[in-house]
């Protein structure tokens, strides 16, 4: 009988302790603080590189759309880089012709990349012919303004668009 009394009193003692004591809460908060302090720089670095890669992929998509417009309209399309934006110019020779407006462009036909990513071109503007090949190849440089890191988007004479470091 004494064993039953002991167990009941022991259960009563354990059952009455609910929640956490102050020391346990302080340890928990300290562990969370240390994990946050260690992982924050890695997260910021990842966010910047992911933003740059997303900008390069967005520009590659815009260039592939220009190629698609050239094929579907059976005409030439020049991808004209102006300041940090690009626009399509259809028909004509070189980059003289009609400005193309469509999904993703503003009223003036400009594509603006997200997250303040800037675009520059070291070579002449790329021109796609009605077969989807580039009559002039080119390289566009995408730059993240937060840390000035860059990636290149290259258009080969075949019309293939690639992203490089």
Secondary structure in CASP SS format (residue, H / E / C, confidence):
PFRMAT SS
TARGET T0000
AUTHOR 0000-0000-0000
METHOD secondary structure of the structure
MODEL  1
X C 1.00
X H 1.00
X H 1.00
X H 1.00
X H 1.00
X H 1.00
X H 1.00
X H 1.00
X H 1.00
X H 1.00
X H 1.00
X H 1.00
X H 1.00
X H 1.00
X H 1.00
X H 1.00
X C 1.00
X C 1.00
X C 1.00
X C 1.00
X C 1.00
X H 1.00
X H 1.00
X H 1.00
X H 1.00
X H 1.00
X H 1.00
X H 1.00
X H 1.00
X H 1.00
X H 1.00
X H 1.00
X H 1.00
X H 1.00
X H 1.00
X H 1.00
X H 1.00
X H 1.00
X H 1.00
X H 1.00
X H 1.00
X H 1.00
X H 1.00
X H 1.00
X H 1.00
X H 1.00
X H 1.00
X H 1.00
X H 1.00
X H 1.00
X H 1.00
X H 1.00
X H 1.00
X H 1.00
X H 1.00
X H 1.00
X H 1.00
X H 1.00
X H 1.00
X H 1.00
X H 1.00
X H 1.00
X H 1.00
X H 1.00
X H 1.00
X H 1.00
X H 1.00
X H 1.00
X H 1.00
X H 1.00
X H 1.00
X H 1.00
X H 1.00
X C 1.00
X C 1.00
X C 1.00
X E 1.00
X E 1.00
X E 1.00
X E 1.00
X E 1.00
X E 1.00
X C 1.00
X C 1.00
X E 1.00
X E 1.00
X E 1.00
X E 1.00
X E 1.00
X E 1.00
X C 1.00
X C 1.00
X C 1.00
X C 1.00
X C 1.00
X C 1.00
X C 1.00
X E 1.00
X E 1.00
X E 1.00
X C 1.00
X C 1.00
X C 1.00
X C 1.00
X C 1.00
X C 1.00
X C 1.00
X C 1.00
X C 1.00
X E 1.00
X E 1.00
X C 1.00
X C 1.00
X H 1.00
X H 1.00
X H 1.00
X C 1.00
X E 1.00
X E 1.00
X E 1.00
X E 1.00
X C 1.00
X C 1.00
X C 1.00
X C 1.00
X E 1.00
X E 1.00
X E 1.00
X C 1.00
X C 1.00
X C 1.00
X C 1.00
X C 1.00
X E 1.00
X E 1.00
X E 1.00
X C 1.00
X E 1.00
X E 1.00
X E 1.00
X E 1.00
X E 1.00
X E 1.00
X C 1.00
X C 1.00
X C 1.00
X C 1.00
X C 1.00
X C 1.00
X E 1.00
X E 1.00
X E 1.00
X E 1.00
X E 1.00
X E 1.00
X C 1.00
X C 1.00
X C 1.00
X C 1.00
X C 1.00
X E 1.00
X E 1.00
X E 1.00
X E 1.00
X C 1.00
END
